Amino acid sequence: MIQIEFSVVLRQQRTSKRLTQQALADAANLSLRFIQELEGNKKQPTLRTILFLSYGLGVNPNQLITPVWNKWSKNNNPYSDLD
C-alpha cells in the first residue's frame, strides 16, 4: 500500500538524518502528533505536507516520493493498490 510505503520512507529519511520526531516536527512546522501519525501509518500526506517534510529533512521532495513510486509501480496493476 502506498500509505505504508510512505511511512517507511519517512522514518528512514528521518532516522538517517538522526532527527527525533519532535525535531522533524519543529523543522517542518508540523505537530509531533502528526509526524507520529504519518510514521505510524495512520495518516496520508498531502503534497503540501510532503513539501514541508522535505524542507524539514533538508531533502528534495523526490527523495520521499520516488521510493514509494518505484515500489508501487512494480505491481502489474498499480491502480488496484490505491486506498
GIDA-V42300 format. One record per run of one state. SS is the DSSP state (a for helix, b for strand, c for the rest). FROM is the first residue (numbers start at 1). LEN is the number of residues. Records with the same first field share a line. If there is no record, write none. Layout:
BEGIN
SS = FROM-LEN + FROM-LEN
END
This chain:
BEGIN
c = 1-1 + 17-4 + 29-3 + 40-7 + 58-4 + 74-4 + 82-2
a = 2-15 + 21-8 + 32-8 + 47-11 + 62-12 + 78-4
END
